[in-house]
Amino acid sequence: MRTNIKRLLTSAMLIGFALALAACKLPAPTPTQDAGIVQTVAVLSTQMASTPTISPTPPNTATPTATLDPLFVAQTAQSLALTQALTASPTVTPSVNPGVYVLQAGEYPWCIARRFNVDPKELLRVNNLSSGLIYQPGLSLTIPQGTSGFPAPRALHPHPTSYTVPQSNMTVYAVACYFGDVNPLAIMQANGLTSPILALGTVLTIP
């Protein structure tokens, strides 16, 4: 029994001695290996320091500039100019002798003579026309120059006043002839009209 115990202790001592001897024989790190490790750590540190920092791009906070369609601007300017022309304060301007005038619906030669303040007989003579006849719209009249004026009074009805259109499809030209010496364009301007055709019951301002 004691012999077996001694054998076990001896074996354990031999195993421990062998393990200690093996540990002593392991190679220690060389200076070259230590330098390589240090150099690797230095390179990694340099790369990390030189890596640029990526910052997020700030959002575009610029206020957008509004642009207008050139076509829209041009149309608006034209509409404004037309409105100002038709709503301007009406003024009766002297009728200038045009030299040639084309009859419009509702007009007749004596009406034209009143409007342009020329001798009606001379107007008929120059155009080879007869008094008392009805002439259709579209007739071209030569307006005589340097004649005596229309016999007084030129106006057939007093104005300024208001006038109620007595029938449908009556024209501004016919209304001007009703008053005698009023320019139809002045009537259109005073009432903001864009068409010479008038509706029944329309109340006009006659300048």
Backbone bond lengths (Angstrom), bond angles and torsions (degrees), N, CA, C in turn:
res aa  C-N    CA-C-N  psi(-1)  N-CA   C-N-CA  omega(-1)  CA-C   N-CA-C  phi
1 M - - - 1.465 - - 1.503 110.95 -
2 R 1.305 116.93 -51.11 1.460 120.87 179.37 1.531 110.26 -64.29
3 T 1.316 115.69 -32.47 1.466 119.08 179.56 1.521 110.27 -65.55
4 N 1.290 119.02 -38.33 1.471 123.06 -179.85 1.533 110.64 -67.02
5 I 1.337 115.98 -39.81 1.463 119.75 -179.66 1.508 110.25 -64.85
6 K 1.322 115.05 -41.41 1.460 118.49 179.24 1.513 111.28 -63.33
7 R 1.342 113.88 -39.17 1.484 117.02 178.34 1.532 110.71 -63.36
8 L 1.298 119.48 -39.79 1.462 122.66 -179.41 1.517 111.32 -65.96
9 L 1.335 116.71 -43.29 1.449 119.81 179.25 1.511 111.29 -64.56
10 T 1.340 114.36 -39.77 1.472 117.87 179.33 1.525 110.59 -63.46
11 S 1.336 117.26 -41.06 1.489 121.00 179.96 1.517 110.78 -64.42
12 A 1.336 116.58 -40.48 1.471 119.91 -179.03 1.502 110.91 -65.37
13 M 1.350 116.12 -39.57 1.453 119.60 179.58 1.517 110.76 -65.71
14 L 1.324 115.87 -39.81 1.474 119.17 178.91 1.540 111.43 -64.14
15 I 1.321 116.71 -41.45 1.500 120.21 -179.97 1.524 110.30 -64.76
16 G 1.349 117.34 -41.98 1.462 120.28 179.28 1.501 111.41 -64.27
17 F 1.377 115.90 -41.68 1.452 118.75 178.71 1.520 111.75 -63.26
18 A 1.319 116.36 -37.60 1.484 120.25 179.66 1.523 111.29 -66.05
19 L 1.325 115.59 -40.37 1.473 118.40 179.80 1.525 110.77 -66.24
20 A 1.302 117.28 -40.63 1.471 120.09 179.75 1.517 111.03 -64.17
21 L 1.361 113.81 -41.53 1.462 118.12 178.99 1.527 111.94 -63.60
22 A 1.339 118.81 -36.36 1.488 122.20 179.84 1.517 110.48 -68.12
23 A 1.331 115.51 -37.52 1.474 118.64 179.02 1.493 111.71 -65.92
24 C 1.287 116.34 -35.85 1.467 118.53 -179.78 1.511 112.01 -69.74
25 K 1.331 115.96 -25.88 1.454 118.90 -178.08 1.527 113.69 -83.04
26 L 1.386 120.95 -8.97 1.485 121.89 178.70 1.518 109.60 -65.37
27 P 1.367 118.45 137.45 1.474 121.40 -177.76 1.517 111.75 -71.74
28 A 1.297 117.14 135.65 1.476 122.27 177.08 1.520 110.04 -80.24
29 P 1.365 119.28 153.27 1.476 121.44 178.99 1.510 110.51 -60.32
30 T 1.313 113.98 133.94 1.455 120.44 -179.37 1.517 109.59 -83.13
31 P 1.357 119.34 159.73 1.484 122.82 177.34 1.522 112.13 -60.67
32 T 1.335 115.78 -31.74 1.475 118.35 -179.73 1.511 110.96 -65.38
33 Q 1.355 117.48 -42.63 1.457 120.44 178.67 1.524 111.24 -63.33
34 D 1.372 115.77 -41.24 1.476 118.42 177.33 1.517 111.78 -60.99
35 A 1.341 118.92 -41.23 1.475 122.20 179.74 1.507 111.13 -64.82
36 G 1.347 117.47 -37.79 1.472 120.24 179.45 1.504 111.91 -64.37
37 I 1.329 115.16 -40.90 1.474 119.01 179.16 1.517 110.50 -63.84
38 V 1.339 116.89 -44.31 1.463 120.72 179.64 1.516 111.07 -61.75
39 Q 1.345 116.30 -41.94 1.470 120.08 -179.28 1.522 111.25 -65.02
40 T 1.326 117.12 -40.28 1.469 120.42 178.89 1.519 111.07 -62.37
41 V 1.339 116.17 -43.39 1.473 119.66 179.01 1.524 110.63 -62.57
42 A 1.365 118.12 -39.08 1.464 121.73 -179.61 1.521 110.90 -65.44
43 V 1.351 117.36 -41.28 1.474 120.68 -179.99 1.515 110.52 -63.55
44 L 1.355 116.26 -44.29 1.467 119.11 179.90 1.524 111.24 -62.52
45 S 1.339 117.12 -38.62 1.466 120.59 179.38 1.526 111.09 -64.42
46 T 1.376 116.35 -41.52 1.473 121.03 -179.92 1.522 110.97 -63.84
47 Q 1.337 116.82 -42.96 1.467 120.48 -179.23 1.519 110.88 -63.94
48 M 1.327 115.55 -40.95 1.468 118.31 -179.89 1.521 111.29 -65.98
49 A 1.370 115.82 -35.93 1.468 118.64 -179.49 1.519 111.89 -71.30
50 S 1.340 117.54 -32.55 1.475 121.10 -176.57 1.510 113.12 -86.17
51 T 1.313 119.10 -7.53 1.465 120.92 179.58 1.523 109.64 -69.98
52 P 1.371 118.59 122.44 1.475 120.03 -178.00 1.504 111.89 -66.58
53 T 1.314 113.83 144.09 1.468 119.92 177.90 1.529 109.37 -83.22
54 I 1.320 116.80 124.21 1.471 121.76 -178.96 1.515 107.85 -92.31
55 S 1.359 114.89 116.23 1.462 119.82 179.16 1.517 109.03 -103.37
56 P 1.314 117.59 144.62 1.475 119.78 -179.67 1.519 111.92 -63.92
57 T 1.369 115.88 141.42 1.467 121.77 179.22 1.518 109.62 -72.06
58 P 1.334 117.71 124.21 1.477 118.27 -179.31 1.514 110.60 -65.27
59 P 1.317 116.87 146.01 1.474 119.67 179.18 1.517 111.66 -64.96
60 N 1.346 115.30 152.37 1.464 121.46 179.39 1.515 109.08 -73.82
61 T 1.347 114.58 107.98 1.466 119.33 -178.10 1.518 112.49 -101.24
62 A 1.357 117.29 9.49 1.464 119.57 -179.01 1.516 109.65 -67.00
63 T 1.305 116.10 139.32 1.456 121.71 178.63 1.512 109.73 -73.26
64 P 1.367 118.77 124.75 1.459 119.87 -179.49 1.519 111.75 -63.91
65 T 1.307 116.27 141.16 1.463 121.90 179.79 1.517 109.75 -89.89
66 A 1.329 116.05 123.89 1.458 120.02 179.84 1.518 110.26 -77.97
67 T 1.330 115.78 135.96 1.458 121.30 178.17 1.519 109.22 -120.54
68 L 1.304 117.26 146.65 1.455 122.99 -179.54 1.517 110.03 -107.30
69 D 1.298 114.19 142.74 1.459 119.96 177.53 1.523 108.35 -66.02
70 P 1.355 118.96 123.11 1.479 120.18 179.94 1.515 113.06 -56.01
71 L 1.354 115.79 -35.66 1.453 118.63 179.27 1.514 110.81 -65.49
72 F 1.345 117.32 -40.08 1.460 120.73 178.74 1.524 111.15 -64.13
73 V 1.327 117.48 -41.08 1.465 121.80 179.14 1.519 111.03 -62.46
74 A 1.357 117.13 -44.17 1.467 121.32 -178.67 1.529 110.56 -64.02
75 Q 1.350 116.86 -44.02 1.458 119.97 -179.76 1.527 111.09 -64.50
76 T 1.311 117.48 -39.27 1.468 121.25 178.90 1.520 110.99 -63.83
77 A 1.337 117.44 -41.67 1.465 121.25 179.68 1.527 110.89 -64.42
78 Q 1.332 117.19 -40.87 1.461 120.52 179.11 1.527 110.79 -64.50
79 S 1.345 116.90 -42.96 1.467 120.43 179.74 1.522 110.91 -62.94
80 L 1.343 116.73 -41.17 1.462 120.41 179.23 1.520 111.28 -64.44
81 A 1.327 117.34 -41.65 1.467 120.91 179.90 1.527 110.94 -63.79
82 L 1.349 117.06 -40.58 1.462 120.29 179.83 1.519 110.69 -66.03
83 T 1.340 116.44 -42.00 1.463 120.27 179.83 1.525 111.07 -62.43
84 Q 1.328 117.09 -43.56 1.461 120.54 179.73 1.527 111.40 -64.40
85 A 1.323 117.43 -37.19 1.467 120.60 -179.00 1.517 111.80 -68.13
86 L 1.351 117.04 -37.29 1.454 120.00 -176.17 1.522 112.80 -83.02
87 T 1.341 117.09 -25.09 1.461 119.35 -177.74 1.521 112.84 -101.56
88 A 1.319 117.25 6.61 1.461 119.88 178.68 1.532 109.81 -68.03
89 S 1.315 115.46 158.41 1.468 119.71 179.22 1.521 109.71 -61.28
90 P 1.321 116.93 120.88 1.462 119.12 -177.13 1.521 111.73 -67.95
91 T 1.285 115.67 139.66 1.464 121.41 175.35 1.514 108.12 -132.80
92 V 1.308 115.22 136.54 1.465 120.35 178.83 1.514 107.98 -85.57
93 T 1.314 115.59 112.11 1.462 120.04 178.40 1.516 109.88 -98.72
94 P 1.338 118.45 146.65 1.455 120.51 178.83 1.521 111.12 -57.79
95 S 1.330 116.50 137.29 1.459 120.58 178.77 1.523 109.04 -73.44
96 V 1.329 115.34 121.03 1.456 120.46 -179.15 1.512 109.19 -87.27
97 N 1.318 116.11 135.69 1.466 120.80 178.77 1.527 108.93 -63.95
98 P 1.374 118.00 113.57 1.460 119.70 -174.75 1.527 113.88 -81.31
99 G 1.357 118.10 -11.19 1.469 120.26 -176.17 1.516 111.00 88.33
100 V 1.349 117.55 -48.80 1.468 122.76 176.62 1.527 107.38 -136.74
101 Y 1.346 115.21 137.67 1.458 119.55 178.68 1.526 108.87 -139.37
102 V 1.343 115.89 140.52 1.469 121.80 179.14 1.524 108.68 -103.06
103 L 1.325 116.85 125.22 1.466 121.40 -179.72 1.522 111.25 -60.60
104 Q 1.339 116.26 137.53 1.455 123.09 175.08 1.531 109.57 -107.93
105 A 1.324 115.78 167.05 1.465 120.13 -179.46 1.520 110.54 -59.15
106 G 1.348 116.58 127.87 1.459 122.17 -179.94 1.516 113.59 94.62
107 E 1.339 118.99 -0.40 1.466 122.32 -179.76 1.529 110.64 -106.08
108 Y 1.345 114.94 162.37 1.468 121.99 177.51 1.528 107.85 -150.45
109 P 1.332 118.47 162.67 1.476 120.94 -172.51 1.522 114.52 -55.47
110 W 1.334 118.46 -43.11 1.457 118.57 -178.08 1.544 110.74 -66.25
111 C 1.313 117.21 -32.90 1.465 120.66 175.97 1.529 110.12 -61.41
112 I 1.332 116.24 -40.96 1.468 120.61 -179.25 1.525 110.22 -68.55
113 A 1.325 116.90 -36.79 1.461 120.73 177.80 1.531 110.33 -63.93
114 R 1.356 117.29 -40.30 1.461 120.38 176.66 1.537 110.58 -63.09
115 R 1.320 114.84 -46.29 1.471 119.22 -174.55 1.515 111.60 -62.11
116 F 1.346 117.56 -42.61 1.464 120.67 -176.60 1.527 112.91 -97.41
117 N 1.353 115.20 6.21 1.465 121.54 174.06 1.529 112.41 54.95
118 V 1.353 114.16 55.89 1.471 120.26 176.13 1.532 108.45 -123.70
119 D 1.306 116.97 161.21 1.472 122.61 178.26 1.530 108.47 -64.23
120 P 1.326 118.64 119.24 1.467 120.20 -177.13 1.523 112.98 -63.30
121 K 1.321 117.32 -34.92 1.468 119.78 -179.92 1.525 110.39 -66.59
122 E 1.329 116.37 -38.26 1.459 119.90 178.39 1.532 110.56 -67.93
123 L 1.310 116.28 -35.95 1.464 120.00 177.33 1.532 110.23 -62.40
124 L 1.346 116.95 -44.62 1.464 120.52 179.22 1.527 110.69 -64.52
125 R 1.329 116.80 -41.20 1.454 120.50 -176.83 1.532 111.13 -65.52
126 V 1.315 116.51 -46.59 1.474 120.51 -178.27 1.521 111.22 -60.45
127 N 1.330 116.96 -31.51 1.462 120.61 -176.03 1.532 113.09 -102.78
128 N 1.334 116.31 7.69 1.476 120.99 179.20 1.534 111.44 55.24
129 L 1.311 115.49 47.45 1.457 121.43 -179.41 1.522 109.45 -111.51
130 S 1.323 116.19 161.44 1.454 121.87 178.62 1.517 109.59 -113.81
131 S 1.313 117.02 146.31 1.451 122.16 -179.37 1.527 109.81 -72.99
132 G 1.327 116.96 144.99 1.458 121.65 174.97 1.520 113.74 88.07
133 L 1.324 120.31 -4.55 1.462 121.55 179.98 1.533 110.40 -93.72
134 I 1.323 115.86 154.58 1.467 121.51 178.14 1.525 108.27 -95.93
135 Y 1.301 115.14 128.45 1.468 120.88 -179.64 1.528 109.75 -114.59
136 Q 1.333 115.11 140.48 1.455 121.08 -174.43 1.529 111.84 -79.24
137 P 1.329 115.52 152.94 1.472 119.26 174.30 1.530 111.02 -58.24
138 G 1.318 115.45 146.56 1.458 120.16 -178.09 1.514 112.94 102.18
139 L 1.348 116.83 -10.41 1.467 120.25 178.24 1.524 109.16 -70.33
140 S 1.316 116.58 128.63 1.463 121.80 179.58 1.526 109.04 -89.73
141 L 1.335 115.33 124.36 1.457 121.45 -178.92 1.522 110.11 -110.26
142 T 1.317 114.96 136.92 1.457 120.28 171.13 1.522 107.54 -90.08
143 I 1.315 116.51 123.42 1.459 121.04 -178.52 1.531 107.75 -91.30
144 P 1.333 117.46 117.13 1.480 119.46 -177.05 1.525 111.19 -64.78
145 Q 1.328 114.66 149.57 1.462 121.65 -178.53 1.531 109.67 -107.82
146 G 1.330 115.75 144.00 1.456 120.76 172.58 1.518 114.97 70.08
147 T 1.327 117.15 23.66 1.464 118.73 178.41 1.535 109.40 -93.10
148 S 1.325 115.14 172.43 1.461 119.43 174.01 1.524 108.14 -68.55
149 G 1.329 115.72 159.15 1.447 119.45 -177.06 1.515 112.56 -76.67
150 F 1.335 114.34 176.25 1.460 120.20 178.62 1.523 108.72 -68.72
151 P 1.328 118.41 138.75 1.469 120.16 -178.59 1.531 111.36 -59.91
152 A 1.303 116.37 137.78 1.466 120.11 179.97 1.535 109.68 -70.15
153 P 1.320 115.98 147.79 1.468 126.76 -1.71 1.537 110.77 -87.94
154 R 1.307 117.01 145.05 1.466 120.32 178.75 1.528 111.45 -74.64
155 A 1.328 117.09 -40.46 1.465 120.22 -176.58 1.517 110.55 -74.22
156 L 1.342 116.12 135.87 1.462 120.67 176.64 1.523 111.73 -88.13
157 H 1.333 116.54 -30.92 1.462 122.26 179.29 1.520 108.45 -139.44
158 P 1.327 116.84 144.59 1.472 119.43 -176.89 1.532 111.73 -69.05
159 H 1.289 114.12 150.90 1.469 121.90 177.44 1.530 106.40 -158.36
160 P 1.308 120.98 159.78 1.467 129.47 9.19 1.523 112.58 -68.28
161 T 1.339 113.38 149.05 1.459 121.21 -178.85 1.511 108.24 -168.24
162 S 1.308 115.72 -177.71 1.460 120.10 172.99 1.525 108.31 -110.06
163 Y 1.336 115.54 156.79 1.464 120.31 -175.90 1.526 108.21 -143.89
164 T 1.329 115.93 130.45 1.458 121.73 177.78 1.530 109.02 -100.05
165 V 1.320 115.56 123.68 1.472 120.90 -177.68 1.526 109.20 -64.13
166 P 1.360 118.28 121.59 1.466 121.04 -172.81 1.525 114.42 -86.52
167 Q 1.309 118.75 -9.48 1.465 120.43 -177.56 1.531 110.43 -150.74
168 S 1.325 115.30 157.16 1.462 119.94 -179.58 1.523 110.43 -75.45
169 N 1.335 115.00 153.83 1.467 123.06 178.66 1.525 113.50 62.12
170 M 1.324 117.33 18.22 1.455 119.88 172.98 1.526 108.31 -72.33
171 T 1.323 117.52 148.93 1.458 120.57 -177.18 1.526 111.27 -104.54
172 V 1.337 114.04 159.48 1.458 120.08 174.60 1.521 110.31 -61.55
173 Y 1.332 116.49 -31.99 1.475 120.44 179.86 1.533 110.53 -63.98
174 A 1.327 117.15 -39.25 1.463 120.95 178.47 1.525 110.27 -66.50
175 V 1.328 117.31 -39.06 1.467 120.46 178.03 1.519 110.30 -64.16
176 A 1.351 116.45 -41.53 1.467 119.86 177.94 1.525 110.67 -61.34
177 C 1.322 117.11 -40.22 1.471 120.04 178.40 1.533 111.07 -67.64
178 Y 1.324 117.39 -31.16 1.461 120.92 178.22 1.526 110.24 -61.58
179 F 1.347 116.44 -38.19 1.463 120.14 179.55 1.522 112.31 -89.52
180 G 1.303 118.85 -16.27 1.463 122.13 170.92 1.513 114.83 94.85
181 D 1.316 118.63 -67.42 1.458 121.13 -171.92 1.527 113.26 -108.65
182 V 1.350 117.60 16.27 1.462 121.40 -178.98 1.523 109.70 -92.93
183 N 1.310 116.23 136.82 1.453 121.50 177.23 1.537 109.40 -79.24
184 P 1.327 120.04 127.90 1.470 121.08 -179.52 1.531 112.96 -60.87
185 L 1.321 117.19 -31.18 1.462 119.64 178.48 1.528 110.88 -66.87
186 A 1.339 117.00 -32.17 1.460 120.52 177.02 1.525 110.65 -67.98
187 I 1.331 117.42 -34.91 1.472 120.89 177.11 1.531 109.78 -66.55
188 M 1.315 117.46 -42.84 1.465 121.21 179.42 1.520 110.54 -63.25
189 Q 1.311 116.28 -41.80 1.458 120.53 -179.98 1.519 110.96 -65.66
190 A 1.324 117.39 -42.89 1.461 121.01 -177.78 1.522 112.62 -66.03
191 N 1.341 117.08 -25.22 1.462 120.65 -176.31 1.533 113.25 -111.66
192 G 1.325 117.04 6.15 1.466 120.24 178.17 1.508 112.88 63.48
193 L 1.313 117.52 36.86 1.467 121.45 -178.02 1.519 110.78 -89.62
194 T 1.335 115.15 143.75 1.464 120.72 174.65 1.524 111.44 -113.62
195 S 1.325 117.65 -6.82 1.458 122.12 178.00 1.523 108.79 -131.38
196 P 1.339 118.45 141.21 1.473 120.11 179.82 1.529 113.09 -78.62
197 I 1.336 118.85 -8.94 1.456 122.05 -179.46 1.525 109.22 -83.15
198 L 1.332 116.42 129.85 1.460 121.69 -174.80 1.518 111.06 -112.58
199 A 1.333 115.48 148.89 1.460 121.06 177.87 1.525 110.34 -93.30
200 L 1.325 115.70 152.79 1.460 121.27 178.34 1.522 110.40 -58.70
201 G 1.337 116.33 131.92 1.457 121.84 177.14 1.510 114.38 87.65
202 T 1.320 118.48 -0.73 1.462 120.20 178.15 1.526 109.73 -66.05
203 V 1.329 116.07 132.34 1.460 121.25 179.50 1.533 108.06 -98.79
204 L 1.317 115.88 119.05 1.459 122.22 -177.03 1.529 110.85 -106.16
205 T 1.309 113.78 147.01 1.453 119.96 168.70 1.516 107.98 -93.56
206 I 1.331 115.98 122.43 1.465 120.71 -179.43 1.525 108.65 -101.79
207 P 1.319 117.77 116.69 1.476 119.02 -178.45 1.517 112.38 -71.75
